[in-house]
Amino acid sequence: MVATTTKTRIYPHNPAFTPFGLFMFLNMTVPLAAFSFSHRRCFFRSIPISSCGKNICSEAHTVTLHARGGAMARRKKQLLEKDGDESVNSVHSNADTIYSMPPLYDLAFGYRNYEEEVEFLLDSHRKYSKTSDGTTEPLRIIELAAGPARHSLAALSQHSQTKIRSVVALDRSKEMVDYGNENADVELGTGGGRRDDFSYVCGDMRNIQESINKDESKTLRFDTAWLLLGSMQHLLTNDDIIACFRSIHSVLNPGGTVVIELPHPRETFSMGECTRNGWTVPLVDEVDDDGEEKEYGELNIVWGDEEDEFDPVEQIRKFTVGMELVIKNPEDIPQDFDTSPLFQKMTRDGKTTLKEIVPMRLFTLQEVDALARCAGLELAAKYGALDSDVSIEDEEEAFRMVIILTN
């Protein structure tokens, strides 16, 4: 059916959507939320779309959410001097994917409340860790498949070294690693202080030791590991998942914790109802001379198509993903807008388009539990969101499957 325009409330405890999770959310919800980003806030607008499923969170008001960092954040550091570096600026590289264009990824999914999510992650470690010396603070953290590294940077920005000594981020995408380091320079400074407590490594989460321990005489150990944003869905086989879990087990201190965020199992069993979905992120300056926001472009996203293949035996869906960045009014781009060189190039080009097929696996709680046990990890807790007040069994409020494992 064709939905009518209504206002949609995004529940405060449910900002934790992955691309897949957001796809499922949009599929289940009649109105489509359009995310309008200014430099300091984002809000939701509703657009009529064709969809199916019940309207699960439509209410008579909109909610303002705060977006920290994202691709549209003001930057204090000038990065334009890197324009001549083709490895940084080339939009049409040999890997034109959503992960090779991190500013678009960051912008499309930059509405999450990273500060609140980090507090949940830290509290989960304090509650479920089983360290022999009785310490509960997660002094050393590793974030796997970290993307723009927003959780890592939020943790370091919010807490002193007495609470968090260091954070290591890891991702297979060199573009994401470069972009995450640029974010770190902005959020943490370019030298000294908390910037020295953050490192970003290009590597494989199925072999963490080899990726991060370049010096064989020194082995890094961590108190907690984060695998968020549904990133484990990119591990398509049991062998890959067990390898990842064993790798995590090998770098965690005894009694350490692992926090995994995935789509809710309810979504796994409703794949047959999926349709094509998309959303738009308007690009706006803060205000013009009259106090009104100025829209100078938009990012259009499609995640999932009615023709996508789903294998119920392997539990893998091949998602059609499309992103289109369109600059409509380049003269309205803020003159002091400093962001990554890649995004600068894309705005100068006027239009950037990509489309790809992304295979992603769906999980149930039982299989994650079983696979974790194969690697020496134990299930400690489960939630329906990155919120300790949301039970995974709550049919109305649980949108995610958040799993806490202990080493």
N, C-alpha and C positions, 0 to 999 in steps of 0.2 A: 504494500500500500504506500501511498504518498503521505508523509507525515505533515501535520500542520505545524506552524512555527509556535513554539512555546519557549518559556524560559527554563533553563536547566540548572539545577543545583548539583555541583560536584561536591560530594560529602568531604568534609575536612580530613577524615581519616582514610580517604580513598584517592590520594593524588598519586599513588605509587603504581602507575601503569607502565608496563613495557610497551614497545610498539605493538606486540601481539595482544597484550592485555588491553590496550587502548582500542585496538581493532575490535576485540570482542565486546568491550564496553559500548562502543558506538553501534555495534550490530544489535545489542540488546536494548538500546535506548532509541526511542523514536526521534527526538531532536538531535541535531548534530551541533556540538559546541565548537564555535570558532574562537580561536585563541588570539586575542589582540594584545600584542606586546608593546609597551612603551619601555623606556629605560628603567623605570622604577616599579612598574606593576604590570599585571596582566589581568584581563577580565574575560568573561565568556559571553559570546553572542550565539544565538540559535539560528540555524539555517535549515529549511525543510529539506529532507532527503528521503529517498526510498530505502526502507529498511524492513526488518521483521523482528519479531519478539516483543515482549511486553515493555512498557515504559516503566522502568524501575526507579527512577530518581527525578522525575519531573516535578518541580514545585514552582510557586508563583513568584520567585525572585531569583536574582543572580547573586553570585558570591565573588568578591574580589579576592584573588590569591596573589601572593607575592612571589615574583620570580627572581631568584638570585643568580647572578653570573650569566647565564645563557649567552647565545651568540650576539644578542642585541645589547648587552651590558656596556656601559661606558667604560673605556679603558684609560687608565692613567698613563700607561707607557706607550710611546709611539713605536709602532711595528712596521711602518711603511718602508723603513730602510731595507727590509728584506724583499722588496718587490722584485729585485733582479734574480732571486733564487728560484729557478724553475722547479726544483724539487718541492718547494713550499707552495708555489703559486699555481702550478699547472692544474687546471680543472680537468683536462682530458688526459689524465695519467693512464697507466696501464691497468688501473684498478678503479674504474669509475663506479663505485658503489656508495651506498649511504655511509659506509664506514671510512671511505677515502675522502669524503666531504664532511668532515666533522662539524663545521659551523652550521650546516643545514640540520644535521642530527641534533645538535645542541639546541638549536632554535625550535625544532619540531617538538622536542620532549623536554624543554627547559622550564616547564611550569611546575615541576615538583618542588615540594618544600623540603629541601635538602637538610636544613637545620633541624627540623623536627624528626626527620628520618634518622639522622645521625644520633640523636638522643635516644631513640628506640634501639638502635644498634648497640650503643654503649651500655645502655641499661640491660639489654639482653645478656651481654657478656657478664656484667656484674652479678646477674641473677643466676646464671646457669654454669658459669665456669667452675672447674673443680681443681684448682691449682693446689699443690701440696703445701706451699708456703702461706696459703691463705690470702694472697693478694687478689684483688678483684678488678683493679683498673686495667684496661686493655692498653698497655703502654706501647706496644708495637703492633701495627695493623697492616694487613695486606688486602688490597682491593683487586679482585680478579676481573678480567674483561671490563676494565674500568671506564672505557670510553673517554668522555671529557674530564673524568676524574672529579666530578662535582662533590661526591660524598667524601672523598679523601681530603679535598681542600676545605670543605665545610668543617670537618673534624679538627683540622689543624688551626683554622681561623677562630673557632669557638673555644678551644681549650688550650691551656698552658702546657708546657713540657712536663710538668709534674703529673698531669693526667694522661697525656699522649706524647710519648717521646718522638716517635717517628712513624711515617706512613710510606709504604711502597705500593705503587699502582703498577699493574701489569696488563698489557693488551697486545694482541697480535698485529694490530694495524699501526704501521709506522706513522701514518697521518694522524691517528688519534693520539699517539704518544707525543708527537710534536705539538699538537693542539693543546693537549693537557698540560704540557710544560709551559706553553704560552699563558694558559689560564693561571698556572701557579705563579708565574712572574707577576701577574696582575694582582692576584688575590693575596699573595704572601710576600711580595717584594722580589727584587732581582738578586739579592745577595745578603747572606747573614740572616739571623732570626729564624723564623719558622720555615722559610724557603729551604734552608739547609736540612730541615727535617723531612723533606719530601723528595722522593725520587720516583721516576717513571721509567719502567723497563719494557722494552719490546720483546715479548716472549709468549710461550705457550703454557696455558694453565694446566695442561696435562703433564708438564715437566717443569715445575716451578724451580726446583733446585738448580737445574742447568741454566735456566733463564736469569736468575738473580744472583747466584753464587759464582761469579766469574773467578774469584780467588778461591781455589780449592782449600786453602788453609783456613778460610773463614766461612762459617756457615751461619746464615741469618735464620733466626727463629722469630715466630710471631705469636701473639696472644690470641688474636682473632682474625678470621678471614671473612671477607664479604664477597658474595657472588650475587649481584643484584640485577635489576632490570631484565629479568628473564634470560640472562646471558647463557645460562646452562642449556637453554633450548637449542643452542648451536651445536651441542654435543649430541650427535644423532644415534650413536650406538652405545650399548651397555659397556663395551670395552673402553670407549672414550670416557664415559662417565666414571667408571671405576678407576681408570688411570688418573683422572682429575682428582677424585677423592683421595686416592693414595698419595698423590702429590701434595695435596693439602695436609694430609695426616703427617707427612714427612717434615713439613716446615712449621707445624704448630707445636708450641710448648705443651707438655702434658697438662690435661685439663682445659686446654684452650677451646674456643668456640668457633663455629662456622654458621653464618647466616646466609640462607639462600632464599631468593625471592623469585617466584614463578607464578604463572596464571593459576587461578583457582581450578581444582579438578572438575568443578561443575562445567567449566568451559571445554574441558577435554571431551565430555560426553554430550556436547551440543554442537559439535563441529558441523553436522549436517545442515544446520540452520543458517550458516554464515552466508553473507552476501557481500557485494562490493561496498567498500566504505572509504570515506575520505574526510579531510578537514582542512581548514585554511588558517594560516597564521598571518594576519595583517602586520606589516612592518610600519611602525609609526614613530615619529619623533615625539618628544614629551608634549610640547605645546607650541602653538604659533603665537604671534603677537596678540591675538584675541583670546588666548587661553584655550584654544581648541587643539586637539591632536591632529597632526599632519601625517597622513598615510602616503608613503612613497613607494610601496610595493607590497608583495605578498608571497608567501610560501604555500603552495598547494601540495597536499600530501594525499596519496592513495595507498592504503595498506590492506591488501586482500581483494580478490576478484572472484566473481561467481564461477569463473572457469578454473580456479585454482584446483590442483589435484590434492586429495587427501587420502593417505594410505592408512586405513584403520588397523592393519596388522602391525606395521612399523610405527604407528602413531606419529607420522610426519606429514605436515602440510607444507606445500610449496607455495609460499605467499608471493603474490605479485606486489612489488613495491615501486611506487613512482613518486618522485619529488620534482617540483617545478618552481624555481625562484624567478619571479618576474619583478623587475624594477620599472614602475610606471612613471614616477616623477623623480628622476635623479636629482633635480635641482633642490628637492626637499630633504635629501639625505643630510643629516646634521654635519656641519663642517668640522666639528670636533669629535666626530664619531671615529673611535679607534678600535679596531678589531683585528682579527687575524688577517694576514696578507691574502689568504685564499678567499675569504669572504669579500675583501676589498676588490679582488679581481672579478669575482662573480657579480658584484654590484656594478662594476664598470662594464661588464659584458652585456648587461641589460636583461639577459635571460639565461638560465642554466637549467637543463633538464636531464634527468636520469631515470632509468627503469631497469629493474632486475627481478630475478626470482630468488627468494630466500627460503630455503628449506628449514623448518623449525620443528622440533619434537615437542610433543605434549606429554605431561607426566601426571601420574597419580601419586598420592602420598605413600601408599604401600610400596611402590617400586623404588621411590627415592630412599625410603627407610631401608629396604633390602640391599640396594646398591651401596648405601653408606656403610652398612654392616660389613660388606665384603672388604671394605678398606679400613676397618678398625674404628669407624665413627659410630656414635650412638645418637638416636633421636632423643632430644631433651624436651622440645616444645614445638608447638605449631600455632600459627595465628592466621587470621583472615585478612590481614593488612599489616603494614609496618606501623602497627599500633597495638599495644598490649591489651587494650580494651576490646578488641574485635576478635571474637572467636571464629575459628575456621568453619565451625558448624552453623554459624549465623547465616540463615538463608537470605536475609535482607541486606546485611551490612558487609559480609565477607566477599571481597572481590579478588583477593590474592591468596596464594599459598606461601606463607613465610615459614620456613623451617629452621629450627635451631638445632645444630648438631654439636656434640662435645667429643673431644679427642680422648 
